Amino acid sequence: MVSNDLSYDQRVAKTCTWWKEKGYEVNLVGFTKIGSGHVVFPYNHHRFSNPFRQGVLFYAWIQLRLFFYLFFQRTDFVWCNDLDTLWPAISLKRWKRWQVVYDAHECFTESVGLIGNPFKRKLWLTIERVCLPYVDHCFTVSKGIQEFYRDKYPQPFQVIRNLPDLSVDSVSTDKPDSWKGKQVLFYHGVFNPHRGLDELIGAMPLLQNVILVLVGYGEHEVVLKDKVKMLCLEEKIVFLGAMNYPNILGLLQHADLGIALEKPVSESFKWALPNKIFDYARMGLPFVTLGNPEVKVILDKYPMGWIIPSLESNVLSSSIVNCLGEIPSTSAAFSAARKSFFMDNNAMKEWKLLDTIVE
């Protein structure tokens, strides 16, 4: 179960594929959002609408809708992605006699939206404290988040990072005409505050012959587009909307530098390990980051990108110029680091941790 759109979450897709390959009947449950496209999966799926876009009613609707869906289901396992899907599964667990698997994609109660709202945070902390003792298996996406939960709860969390599935082929595409003769910065992911995109857009006037391509969706998209218009940067910044994973990989082949500038403004962001950096590396694209602890550990061993010291406009623009200039001379070293990383870090090997669930 997941509270967001089913279309673009590669981790959820990998989870469902694993269960299906184990011979289980899979039912993926999620919600539609504005602009949600048609989806096709090799397993059953259900998509519910939500009349509320945000706030308490948005999350209350998710809880009730999932509760009544599960009430009429018979299953062996319920896989809950993030805290906002956990309560319905736990509330019915004793009666239904199913096992509950919790996959924490982030430190949910430490997210930026909750840090500034003590009442909402207390409510989710209560749900977390009540539900976690009854979870049978816990997983998360980084060692930092694993250690965060280890200090709070007795349940052990196992780490399965968002490494790319190398069996998924990219869609071959020609380089767009508007990209030709330009150096291309590429970002794909959710458009939320604190991902460094506001600062990057503000620095774009200082970058000559450089364009920024943004792929994704999110609540902050309107703010970003308004800033682009205000700075008259429509010719330098391109919004391509949400795209499926193979098409994103195809476009990455034509970019020069990946963007992963998440700011450590909360515990959730601090310990995040963005899957986009693995996608960049997979397609041979160096990237820039602020060097949050989990990312820095990887770059210290596998120098596949650069750490930028600040998001201040002059520092950010000059750092990007320097990185773009260094790409030709560092391409061999980067290629070796990339090859070494994927030899040492295999997505299928990490997903074998799930075998402990059905043993």
C-alpha positions in Angstrom: 0.0 0.0 0.0 1.2 3.5 -0.8 -0.5 6.9 -0.3 0.8 8.5 -3.5 0.6 8.0 -7.2 1.5 4.5 -8.4 3.0 5.7 -11.7 6.5 6.8 -10.8 7.6 5.0 -7.6 10.3 2.5 -8.7 10.8 1.2 -5.1 7.2 0.1 -4.9 7.4 -1.5 -8.4 10.5 -3.5 -7.4 8.7 -4.6 -4.2 5.7 -5.9 -6.2 8.0 -7.6 -8.7 9.8 -9.4 -6.0 6.6 -10.8 -4.4 5.2 -11.8 -7.9 8.4 -13.7 -8.7 8.1 -15.5 -5.4 4.7 -16.8 -6.6 2.4 -14.5 -4.6 -0.7 -12.8 -6.0 0.1 -9.1 -5.7 -2.4 -6.3 -5.2 -0.9 -2.8 -5.3 -3.0 -0.1 -3.7 -2.5 3.6 -4.2 -4.2 6.9 -5.0 -4.6 9.1 -8.0 -3.6 12.7 -8.1 -4.2 15.5 -10.5 -2.4 14.6 -13.7 -2.1 10.9 -12.9 -1.7 8.9 -16.0 -2.8 5.5 -17.1 -0.7 2.7 -15.6 -0.1 -0.9 -16.7 1.5 -3.4 -14.3 2.1 -7.2 -14.5 0.1 -7.5 -11.3 -3.2 -6.4 -9.9 -3.6 -2.8 -8.8 -6.2 -0.5 -7.3 -6.2 3.3 -7.4 -8.5 5.3 -5.2 -9.3 9.0 -5.5 -8.9 11.5 -2.7 -11.3 14.5 -2.7 -8.8 16.4 -0.5 -5.4 17.6 -1.7 -3.6 18.2 1.6 -4.0 18.7 5.3 -5.7 16.6 8.0 -8.6 15.5 5.9 -6.3 14.3 3.1 -4.5 11.9 5.5 -7.8 11.0 7.3 -9.3 10.0 4.0 -6.3 7.8 3.2 -6.6 6.0 6.6 -10.3 5.3 6.2 -10.1 4.3 2.6 -7.3 1.8 3.2 -9.0 0.5 6.3 -12.3 -0.3 4.5 -10.4 -1.8 1.6 -8.4 -4.1 3.9 -11.5 -5.0 5.9 -12.8 -7.0 3.0 -9.4 -8.6 2.0 -7.9 -11.9 2.8 -4.1 -12.0 2.5 -0.9 -13.3 4.1 1.1 -10.1 4.1 0.4 -6.3 4.0 3.3 -4.2 2.8 3.0 -0.6 4.1 5.1 2.1 2.4 5.7 4.9 4.9 3.8 5.7 8.1 0.7 7.1 6.5 -0.4 3.6 5.4 0.5 1.7 8.6 -2.4 2.2 10.9 -5.1 0.5 8.7 -3.0 -2.7 8.5 -2.1 -2.8 12.2 -5.7 -2.1 13.3 -6.9 -5.2 11.5 -3.9 -7.4 12.1 -5.1 -9.5 15.1 -8.4 -10.2 13.5 -7.1 -10.9 9.9 -4.0 -12.8 11.2 -1.7 -11.3 8.5 1.9 -10.2 8.7 2.7 -6.5 8.4 5.8 -5.3 6.6 6.8 -1.7 7.1 9.0 0.1 4.6 10.1 3.5 5.9 11.1 5.6 2.9 12.0 8.5 5.2 12.0 9.6 8.8 8.3 10.4 8.4 7.8 12.2 11.8 10.9 14.3 11.1 9.8 15.6 7.8 9.8 19.4 7.2 6.0 19.6 7.1 5.7 18.1 10.5 8.6 19.8 12.3 6.9 23.1 12.0 3.5 21.8 13.2 3.8 20.3 16.8 0.2 19.1 16.9 0.4 17.1 13.6 3.8 15.8 14.5 2.6 14.6 17.9 -0.3 12.8 16.3 2.0 11.0 13.8 4.5 10.2 16.6 1.6 8.6 18.5 0.6 6.5 15.5 4.2 5.4 15.1 4.6 4.5 18.8 1.4 2.5 18.8 1.8 0.7 15.5 5.5 -0.2 15.3 5.5 -2.8 18.2 3.1 -4.9 16.1 5.0 -4.8 12.8 6.6 -8.1 11.8 9.3 -6.9 9.4 10.9 -3.4 9.0 12.9 -2.0 6.1 14.3 1.4 5.2 16.4 3.1 2.5 19.6 4.1 4.2 21.8 3.3 7.2 21.2 6.7 8.6 17.5 6.1 8.9 18.2 2.6 10.2 20.2 4.1 13.0 17.6 6.8 13.7 14.9 4.1 14.3 17.3 1.9 16.2 17.7 4.5 18.8 13.9 4.9 19.1 12.4 1.4 18.8 13.4 -2.2 19.5 12.3 -3.4 16.1 15.4 -4.0 13.8 15.3 -2.2 10.5 17.1 -3.7 7.5 18.4 -1.5 4.8 17.4 -1.9 1.1 18.7 1.1 -0.8 17.0 2.5 -3.9 19.6 1.1 -6.2 18.4 0.9 -9.9 17.2 -2.2 -11.5 19.7 -2.6 -14.2 17.4 -5.0 -16.1 15.1 -2.0 -17.0 16.2 -0.7 -20.4 16.2 3.0 -21.2 14.2 4.4 -24.1 16.5 5.5 -26.8 15.8 9.1 -27.8 17.4 11.8 -29.9 18.9 14.8 -28.2 16.2 17.6 -28.2 17.1 20.4 -30.6 16.8 23.0 -27.8 19.5 21.1 -25.9 22.0 21.1 -28.7 25.1 23.3 -28.3 24.2 23.8 -24.6 25.4 22.2 -21.4 22.5 20.5 -19.7 21.8 20.3 -16.0 19.2 17.6 -15.2 17.0 17.1 -12.2 14.4 14.4 -11.8 12.3 13.8 -8.7 9.6 15.4 -6.6 9.2 19.2 -6.6 9.2 20.1 -2.9 10.8 22.9 -1.0 14.3 22.4 0.4 15.6 20.4 -2.7 17.8 23.3 -3.8 15.8 24.1 -6.9 14.8 27.6 -5.8 18.5 28.5 -5.3 19.5 26.8 -8.6 16.9 28.7 -10.6 18.2 31.9 -8.9 21.7 31.1 -10.0 20.8 30.3 -13.6 21.3 33.9 -14.9 24.9 33.5 -13.9 25.4 30.4 -16.0 26.1 31.1 -19.6 25.1 28.6 -22.3 23.6 26.3 -19.7 20.0 25.1 -19.5 18.2 23.3 -16.6 15.8 20.5 -17.4 13.4 19.6 -14.6 11.4 16.3 -14.7 8.9 15.5 -12.1 5.9 16.8 -10.2 5.0 18.1 -6.8 3.4 20.8 -4.6 6.3 23.3 -5.2 6.1 23.2 -9.0 3.9 26.3 -9.2 6.3 28.3 -7.0 9.2 27.2 -9.2 7.4 28.1 -12.4 6.5 31.5 -11.0 10.1 32.2 -10.2 11.2 31.2 -13.7 8.7 33.7 -15.2 9.7 36.4 -12.8 13.4 36.0 -13.8 12.5 35.7 -17.5 14.3 32.4 -17.7 11.8 30.4 -19.8 14.5 29.8 -22.5 17.0 28.5 -19.9 14.7 26.3 -17.8 12.5 23.5 -19.1 9.8 21.7 -17.2 9.0 18.3 -18.8 6.4 17.1 -16.3 6.3 13.6 -14.9 7.8 10.8 -17.0 8.1 7.1 -16.7 11.4 5.6 -15.7 12.7 4.3 -19.0 12.1 7.7 -20.7 14.0 9.5 -17.9 16.9 7.2 -18.4 16.8 7.9 -22.1 17.0 11.7 -21.5 19.8 11.3 -19.0 22.1 10.1 -21.8 22.0 13.6 -23.3 22.6 15.6 -20.0 26.0 16.8 -18.7 25.4 17.1 -15.0 22.9 15.7 -12.5 21.3 17.7 -9.7 20.8 16.4 -6.2 20.9 19.4 -3.9 18.6 18.3 -1.0 19.2 20.5 2.0 19.6 18.8 5.5 16.9 20.9 7.0 15.4 18.0 9.0 16.4 14.5 10.1 14.4 13.1 7.2 16.4 15.1 4.7 19.7 14.7 6.5 19.7 10.9 6.3 18.1 10.7 2.9 19.8 8.7 0.1 18.2 10.0 -3.1 17.6 7.4 -5.7 18.3 9.9 -8.4 22.1 9.8 -7.7 22.1 6.1 -8.5 20.1 6.8 -11.7 22.6 9.5 -12.7 25.5 7.1 -12.1 23.9 4.3 -14.0 23.6 6.5 -17.1 27.2 7.8 -16.8 26.1 11.2 -15.6 28.2 12.9 -12.9 26.2 14.9 -10.3 26.5 17.7 -7.8 25.2 17.4 -4.2 25.4 19.2 -0.9 27.1 16.1 0.6 24.6 15.0 3.2 26.1 12.2 5.3 24.7 9.2 3.4 25.7 10.7 0.0 29.1 11.7 1.3 29.9 8.2 2.4 29.4 7.0 -1.2 31.3 9.8 -2.8 34.3 9.3 -0.5 34.7 5.8 -1.8 33.3 6.2 -5.3 33.9 9.7 -6.7 31.0 9.9 -9.1 30.2 13.5 -8.4 31.1 16.7 -6.6 30.1 18.2 -3.3 29.1 21.8 -3.5 29.8 23.8 -0.3 26.9 26.3 -0.5 23.7 27.2 -2.3 24.5 30.9 -2.3 24.1 32.1 -5.9 27.7 33.0 -6.6 29.1 29.9 -5.0 26.6 27.6 -6.6 27.1 29.0 -10.1 30.9 29.0 -9.9 30.9 25.5 -8.5 28.7 24.3 -11.4 30.9 26.0 -13.9 34.0 24.3 -12.4 32.3 20.9 -12.4 31.2 21.2 -16.0 34.7 22.2 -16.9 36.3 19.3 -15.1 34.1 16.6 -16.7 36.3 16.0 -19.7 39.5 15.5 -17.6 37.7 13.4 -15.0 35.6 11.2 -17.2 38.0 8.2 -17.0 38.2 8.3 -13.2 34.4 8.8 -13.0 33.8 5.9 -15.3 36.1 3.7 -13.2 34.3 4.8 -10.0 30.9 4.1 -11.5 31.9 0.6 -12.7 33.4 -0.2 -9.2 30.3 1.1 -7.5 27.9 -1.2 -9.4 30.2 -4.1 -9.1 30.2 -3.7 -5.3 26.6 -2.7 -4.9 24.0 -4.9 -6.5 20.3 -4.1 -6.2 19.3 -7.8 -6.5 21.6 -8.8 -3.7 20.1 -6.2 -1.4 16.5 -7.2 -2.3 17.4 -10.8 -1.3 17.0 -9.5 2.3 13.3 -9.9 1.7 13.8 -13.7 1.7 13.7 -13.5 5.4 10.0 -12.6 5.3 8.9 -15.8 3.7 11.4 -18.3 5.1 
